[in-house]
Amino acid sequence: MERRKLMKAIAQGGLTAAALGVVGGCNNPTNSPTGSTGRSDGALPTLEWQMATSWPTSLDTLFGGAKVFADRVALMTGGRFKITPRAAGELAPGLEVLNVVSQGAVQCGHTASYYYIGKSPVTAFGASLPFGFNAQQQNAWLYEGGGLRKLQELYASKFNVIQFPAGNTGAQMGGWFRKEITSVSDLQGLKMRIPGLGGQVMGKLGVTVQTLPGGEIFQALQTGAIDAAEWVGPYDDEKLGLNKVAQFYYYPGWWEPGTTLEVQINLNEWNKLPGEYKAAIETAAHEANMTVLSRYEAQNNEALQRLIQSGVQLRQYSDEIMAAAEDASFALYDEFAAKDADFKSLFEEWKQFRSRVYAWNKLNEGSFERFTYAQMPS
């Protein structure tokens, strides 16, 4: 009887260890070769990492996503693994997070991947593509459609980095303009802060595009260095004070229908981690991904009402602009696919998944939304 109990306990322990190994190695291009702890004595190490971010601390939802991630890692490791998020500019400029993590100057970062399309256009897939996925569809593609696995393979080979989704802004707004925009001709020569592939599409429509970190947008608009800017949505845009320097607020943000933020980790540092710490990172990133999205969904409408009450004029992009932007977006994708094999491979998978998930959502959620939204008072 005692022998059977002992064997049962050993078997249960083996299952637990195996489960940890599966969680720690899920989607990882490289796993620790030294077992679950990475140490021969089985003890878990005490680690302190620094995290560069692209966000000022005043943006409590974006920077807060990094804090949610770090706090959960610490809690799940009994305080042995401490990660300290730093505001943009403390460890690296806001648009240089991937660079310093790739180089190993900082162990990890929290950023938006489309800031780095100059290094490779495939990075845009990790954040958002114009006329792409909403937040739910983006998560489905990343977690269950093979998107994250393929992106992790590309990040490992191109940047020596492994990344995990760690926040989503939901559908963004279409930006702040100092004058009304009704047609494509109104965009000609306009100076606008807009990153990623959305910026390149705007460039095709005649806009002079600039990429600025969030903390610099207000001054650029105030001084006239730019004529327009997009950031995230009402909650963050109000915090940046953009309503004080631009009057017209456009929607929808067709270039970012569901933008993912991500935790980026230097691959050499990742490979040193015990399996338990890898599992903690993946779990914490999942939590941050859902927490950031939930906070924005809860906060944005109240912020929007405050902006309108302050005198902001809400405007919808015209069908002409939307159609031109969509055509320019897919023309841009074809251009990238023609000269970049990695982009082409990922885009083909993304496009096929898009067709399937759009068809399903149009039938199910789309029909529900069309009916219920039509019943709402204007």
C-alpha positions in Angstrom: 0.0 0.0 0.0 2.8 2.5 0.9 4.7 1.6 -2.2 1.6 2.3 -4.3 1.1 5.7 -2.6 4.7 6.6 -3.2 4.5 5.6 -6.9 1.3 7.6 -7.3 3.0 10.7 -5.7 6.0 10.4 -8.0 3.7 10.1 -11.0 1.7 13.1 -10.0 4.9 15.0 -9.5 6.1 14.0 -12.9 2.9 15.2 -14.4 3.3 18.6 -12.7 6.8 19.0 -13.9 5.8 18.0 -17.4 3.0 20.5 -17.4 5.4 23.3 -16.3 7.7 22.3 -19.1 4.9 22.5 -21.7 3.8 25.9 -20.5 7.3 27.2 -20.3 8.2 26.0 -23.8 4.9 26.9 -25.6 5.7 28.9 -28.8 9.3 29.2 -27.8 12.0 28.9 -30.6 14.6 27.9 -28.0 14.2 26.2 -24.6 16.5 26.0 -21.6 18.6 22.8 -22.0 19.2 22.5 -18.2 15.7 21.4 -17.1 12.9 23.3 -15.4 15.0 25.4 -13.1 18.1 25.9 -15.2 20.3 25.0 -12.2 21.8 21.7 -11.2 20.8 22.2 -7.5 17.1 22.7 -8.4 17.0 26.1 -6.6 15.2 29.0 -8.4 17.5 32.1 -8.9 16.8 35.6 -7.7 16.8 37.9 -10.7 16.3 41.6 -11.2 15.6 42.9 -14.8 15.0 46.3 -16.2 12.3 46.9 -18.7 12.5 49.7 -21.3 9.1 50.9 -22.5 7.7 53.2 -25.2 5.4 55.0 -22.8 5.4 58.0 -20.4 4.1 57.1 -16.9 1.2 59.5 -17.4 -0.3 57.1 -19.8 -1.4 54.8 -17.0 -3.1 52.2 -19.3 -0.2 51.7 -21.6 2.5 52.0 -19.0 0.1 50.2 -16.7 0.2 47.2 -19.0 4.0 46.9 -18.3 3.3 47.2 -14.6 0.6 44.5 -14.7 3.0 42.2 -16.4 5.9 42.9 -14.0 3.8 42.7 -10.9 2.3 39.3 -11.9 5.8 37.8 -12.7 6.9 38.9 -9.2 3.9 37.4 -7.6 4.1 34.1 -9.4 7.8 33.7 -8.5 7.5 34.6 -4.9 9.3 37.8 -5.5 12.4 36.0 -6.8 12.0 37.5 -10.3 11.7 41.3 -10.3 11.2 43.3 -13.4 11.1 47.1 -13.2 9.4 49.0 -16.0 10.9 52.3 -16.9 9.3 55.2 -18.7 10.3 56.1 -22.3 13.6 57.9 -22.3 14.9 56.5 -19.0 16.7 53.4 -20.5 16.1 54.2 -24.2 14.1 56.5 -26.4 10.5 55.4 -26.8 11.0 54.2 -30.4 14.3 52.3 -29.7 13.0 49.6 -27.3 13.5 46.7 -29.8 17.0 47.9 -30.6 18.2 47.9 -27.0 16.6 44.6 -26.2 18.0 43.0 -29.4 21.5 44.3 -28.4 21.2 43.0 -24.9 21.6 46.4 -23.4 18.3 45.9 -21.6 16.9 42.5 -20.8 13.3 43.2 -21.9 10.9 45.9 -23.1 7.3 46.8 -23.6 6.4 48.5 -26.9 4.4 48.3 -30.1 6.1 46.3 -32.9 5.1 48.6 -35.8 7.5 51.2 -34.6 10.2 49.0 -36.1 8.9 48.4 -39.7 12.1 50.2 -40.8 14.0 47.2 -39.6 11.5 44.7 -41.2 7.9 45.2 -42.4 6.9 41.9 -40.8 7.0 43.6 -37.4 3.7 45.3 -38.3 1.9 41.9 -38.0 2.7 41.8 -34.3 0.8 45.1 -33.7 -1.9 45.9 -36.4 -2.3 46.1 -40.1 -4.6 48.7 -41.8 -8.0 47.1 -42.4 -6.9 44.1 -40.5 -8.1 42.5 -37.2 -10.0 43.8 -34.3 -8.7 42.9 -30.9 -10.6 39.6 -30.6 -9.6 38.6 -34.1 -6.0 39.6 -33.6 -5.8 37.4 -30.5 -7.4 34.5 -32.3 -4.8 34.8 -35.1 -1.9 35.1 -32.7 -2.8 32.4 -30.2 -4.7 29.9 -32.4 -4.0 30.9 -36.0 -0.3 30.3 -35.9 0.6 34.0 -36.1 2.6 34.2 -32.8 4.5 31.1 -33.5 5.7 32.3 -36.9 6.4 35.8 -35.6 8.5 34.4 -32.8 10.6 32.4 -35.3 11.2 35.6 -37.3 12.0 37.7 -34.2 14.5 35.1 -33.1 16.3 34.9 -36.4 16.2 38.7 -37.2 16.5 40.3 -33.8 17.6 37.7 -31.2 14.4 38.4 -29.4 11.3 36.5 -28.3 8.1 38.4 -27.8 4.6 37.9 -26.3 1.4 39.8 -26.7 1.0 42.0 -23.6 -1.8 44.5 -24.2 -4.3 45.6 -26.8 -5.7 49.0 -27.3 -8.9 47.9 -29.1 -10.1 49.8 -32.1 -8.3 53.2 -32.1 -9.6 56.6 -33.2 -8.7 58.2 -36.5 -6.6 61.1 -35.2 -6.7 64.8 -34.4 -6.7 67.4 -37.2 -6.3 71.2 -37.0 -8.7 71.5 -40.0 -11.6 69.5 -41.4 -10.8 66.7 -43.8 -13.5 65.6 -46.2 -11.7 64.2 -49.2 -8.4 62.7 -50.3 -7.4 66.0 -51.8 -7.6 67.5 -48.3 -4.8 65.2 -47.2 -2.3 66.4 -49.8 0.8 67.9 -48.1 -0.7 67.4 -44.6 2.0 66.8 -42.0 0.8 64.0 -39.7 2.2 61.9 -36.9 1.3 58.3 -37.6 3.5 55.2 -37.3 3.6 51.8 -38.9 2.0 50.7 -42.1 -0.8 53.2 -41.5 1.8 55.9 -41.9 2.9 54.4 -45.2 -0.6 54.2 -46.5 -1.2 57.9 -45.5 2.0 58.6 -47.4 0.5 57.1 -50.5 -2.5 59.4 -50.1 -0.3 62.5 -50.1 0.4 62.9 -46.4 3.9 63.9 -45.1 4.4 61.3 -42.4 6.3 61.7 -39.1 6.8 59.2 -36.3 7.0 60.7 -32.8 6.7 59.1 -29.4 3.6 60.0 -27.4 5.3 62.5 -25.1 6.2 64.7 -28.1 2.9 64.9 -29.9 1.3 67.8 -28.0 4.2 70.1 -28.5 4.5 69.2 -32.2 0.8 70.0 -32.7 1.0 73.1 -30.6 3.9 74.6 -32.5 2.5 73.7 -36.0 5.4 71.3 -36.6 2.6 68.8 -37.6 -1.0 69.4 -38.7 -2.5 66.2 -37.4 -1.7 63.3 -35.2 -3.1 60.0 -34.1 -2.3 58.3 -30.8 -4.7 55.7 -29.3 -8.2 56.8 -28.3 -10.2 59.1 -26.1 -8.8 58.1 -22.7 -5.1 58.5 -23.6 -5.6 61.3 -26.1 -7.3 63.3 -23.3 -4.4 62.7 -21.0 -2.0 64.0 -23.6 -4.1 67.1 -24.0 -4.5 66.7 -27.7 -8.0 68.3 -27.6 -6.3 71.5 -26.6 -4.2 71.8 -29.8 -6.5 70.3 -32.4 -10.3 70.7 -32.9 -11.4 67.9 -35.2 -11.4 64.3 -33.9 -11.8 61.6 -36.6 -12.9 58.0 -36.6 -12.4 55.2 -37.2 -8.7 54.4 -36.9 -8.8 52.1 -39.9 -5.0 51.6 -39.6 -5.3 50.1 -36.1 -8.6 48.2 -35.6 -7.1 46.2 -32.7 -3.5 47.0 -31.9 -1.4 44.5 -29.9 1.4 45.7 -27.6 4.1 43.2 -26.7 6.8 42.2 -24.2 10.1 41.7 -25.9 12.9 39.7 -24.3 16.5 39.3 -25.3 16.7 35.7 -26.5 20.0 35.1 -24.7 18.4 36.2 -21.4 15.3 34.1 -22.1 17.3 31.0 -22.7 19.0 31.4 -19.2 15.6 31.3 -17.4 14.3 28.3 -15.6 11.1 26.8 -17.0 9.0 28.2 -14.1 10.1 31.7 -14.9 9.3 31.3 -18.6 5.8 30.0 -17.6 5.4 33.1 -15.4 6.3 35.4 -18.2 3.9 33.9 -20.6 1.1 33.9 -18.1 1.7 37.4 -17.0 1.8 38.6 -20.7 -1.6 36.9 -21.2 -3.0 38.8 -18.2 -1.6 42.1 -19.4 -3.0 41.5 -22.9 -6.5 41.2 -21.5 -6.2 43.8 -18.8 -5.1 46.6 -21.1 -7.9 45.9 -23.5 -10.5 45.7 -20.8 -9.4 49.0 -19.3 -9.6 50.9 -22.6 -13.0 49.4 -23.3 -14.2 50.6 -19.9 -12.6 54.1 -20.1 -12.9 55.3 -23.6 -16.6 56.3 -23.9 -16.6 58.4 -20.8 -13.4 60.2 -22.0 -15.0 60.7 -25.4 -18.0 62.4 -23.8 -15.7 64.7 -21.8 -13.9 65.6 -25.0 -17.1 66.4 -26.8 -18.3 68.6 -23.9 -15.0 70.5 -24.1 -15.8 71.6 -27.7 -14.1 68.8 -29.7 -15.9 68.2 -33.1 -16.3 64.5 -33.8 -16.0 63.6 -37.5 -16.3 60.4 -39.5 -13.9 59.7 -42.3 -15.7 60.0 -45.7 -16.4 56.9 -47.8 -14.0 58.4 -50.3 -11.1 58.5 -47.9 -11.9 55.0 -46.5 -12.1 53.4 -49.9 -8.8 55.1 -51.1 -7.1 54.0 -47.9 -8.2 50.4 -48.2 -7.0 50.3 -51.8 -3.7 51.8 -50.9 -3.3 49.4 -48.0 -3.6 46.3 -50.1 -1.4 47.8 -52.8 1.3 48.3 -50.2 1.0 44.7 -49.0 1.5 43.5 -52.6 4.6 45.7 -52.9 6.1 44.3 -49.7 5.2 40.7 -50.7 6.9 41.2 -54.0 10.3 42.0 -52.4 10.2 40.4 -49.0 9.8 36.6 -48.7 9.1 36.7 -45.0 6.4 39.3 -45.4 4.9 37.4 -48.3 4.8 34.1 -46.3 3.2 35.7 -43.3 0.8 37.9 -45.3 -0.6 34.9 -47.2 -1.4 33.1 -43.9 -2.8 36.4 -42.4 -5.0 37.0 -45.4 -6.5 33.5 -45.4 -7.2 33.8 -41.7 -8.8 37.2 -42.2 -11.2 35.8 -44.8 -12.3 33.0 -42.5 -12.7 35.1 -39.3 -14.4 38.0 -41.2 -17.0 35.5 -42.6 -17.7 34.1 -39.2 -17.9 37.5 -37.4 -20.1 39.0 -40.2 -22.6 36.1 -39.8 -22.7 35.9 -36.0 -21.5 39.0 -34.1 -22.0 41.3 -37.1 -25.7 40.5 -37.4 -26.2 41.0 -33.6 -24.4 44.3 -33.6 -26.3 45.7 -36.6 -29.5 45.0 -34.9 -28.7 46.1 -31.4 -26.8 49.3 -32.4 -29.7 50.3 -34.6 -32.0 50.3 -31.6 -29.8 52.7 -29.6 -30.8 56.4 -29.5 -28.6 58.6 -31.6 
